[in-house]
Amino acid sequence: MKIYTWLIAIAYFLTLAILNETNTQESTSKMLCNMWQLKTYSVKGKKYAPNKKEKEDYILFKENRTFTSKSEGKEENGKYILNTNGAYALLIDKKGDTIKAYINSISKKFLVLKYAINEMRDVEVHYNTSTLSIN
Amino acid sequence: MKKITNVFLIFFSVAFGFSQTTISLKENLLEIKNQNFYIDKVIDDRQELHLGVIADNSGKKVKMSFQKEPVQIIKKFMDAALAVAIDKVPITLRIQHLKIEEAQTSIDKRTARAYIALHFYAENGEVLHKVAHYEDQVFPVSSVTEIKETHEKRIRAALEYCLRSFMDAQKENTTNNLTEDGMLDNARSTKKVSTIKTYVPLGKWFNMLTFKRMTDRYNKGWNVAYTGFSDHDKDLIIPFVIGYGQSRATSDILQKRGYSAVDSYVFGFGLNGYIKITPGFYVDLGLNVPIGIEVLRDLEEKKATNFLVGLRANQGVKIIPWKDFGIVVGAGIFQHWQTSKVNHKNFGFQLEVGINF
């Protein structure tokens, strides 16, 4: 009898875990659609503050699958495609050039991206949600 | 009978030196709602049914395959993304290519790849969309285990890309979506149908250790070098080179300048470029800044040193007949200018021999 109680308990927690996981997957695209302000960089766990030029950097993912970003003070915009299985957003600029931004972790308030660019490959870019105006 | 065939297959796989590793796709994380189509059938048009041959940690070649029939696996993936329903348009998916690959692509990086080419057909047999996708991911060169564990993730990502590409193409081609019988009118026939380019594999990585003999008017010398490069599809290859060389002045110019012997010890830094004529045959061009010291002995055997810096250009050919393991031969000419006490300007010939591995 005892073993059945254990089995039911395990099944219950497994179901909870799976449901929770499904909810998380569904909400990745919803969570991503936000205004993300650059907070810090980290390389192998060590954090680095953005330099003066990068203080106002952000990335804004919109629901219509377009994005606006500011990188070292320079504004850019384009389309993005979220790849749920690959865990990345493919950013496509106006010229058609693409950059993969791997989503290392995401929650409602925090986003950690890793850009697939040679000089940035080991750098985790940490963003916080921001209430700042984009204008 | 089938059992006997399987035993033979396994026997021959082992006999030809390939062990087999299987891949299964984890749960598809993609769920697309509000679409009026579903994948009704998946047909595998590939000639080779395995996913690719990849070297494992010990360098042994392993044949990668899906754990189950590829058709079943892709269908399951598509069903999880798009709910099957009678009121939706059935689409047939034909797999043209599905392979995985990995190779060292720079001195400290390794690239892993899933490549997929899919054709989407309407129920009446009309081709609706063709898409091919390279899902590449770059890792540190030592991440062999991580690459192995993530092949299935890149396959899922590539499948998702193709599915989204089909959906986008449908949106672009028509203001309405597919009709329920899967028929398309002329306005919807896609012009992108023939856009799939030939597959370009990842370049083979070459490691070379070479020994070079150099002769010019005043000196005889040698140089040892490590060269690493990826023989990719582009015509100009920039290899990673690190080398060390020594040379000794041999002519009577020494006496004229008041020295009995001059030796130079030089490290080279710079840019080299290989122009690929065919795989294994390259035109080798280089521009280097040699830095080192020159040890001078005057006629009274008094020793003095001189800092050497210069500019060196070389042009030649390099031949690598066997790509996995074998010899490398090269020949060329060079010109250099340097802060030498003996000769500032010079030109000469070089012969090179080495191994690639």
Interface residues (C-beta under 8 A of the other chain):
Chain A: Q25 E26 I81 N83 T84 N85 G86 A87 Y88 A116 R121
Chain B: N28 L29 L30 E31 K109 E135 Q137 V138 K153 R154 R156 A157 L159 E160 Y161 R164
